[in-house]
Amino acid sequence: KGGDNMTIYTVRQAAEMLSVSDYTLRDWLRTGKIKGSKIGGGRLWRLTSKQIEEYMESCEREGQNK
């Protein structure tokens, strides 16, 4: 849809998209349930639109909502 454009999201933005809390999403990032990148000396997480889409697709394949 968006071509090669990749939007970068904060934890709060991505958590809202996934209908989970910021805390839950950070836990998923730490445990590797969803992929993300640390920035700012490793203190802040950021997720790309592609990473969020990949997670949502993997949930659909597994028949899960979250």
Salt bridges, closest charged atoms under 4 A:
ASP22 OD2 - ARG12 NE 3.32
ASP27 OD1 - ARG30 NH2 3.95
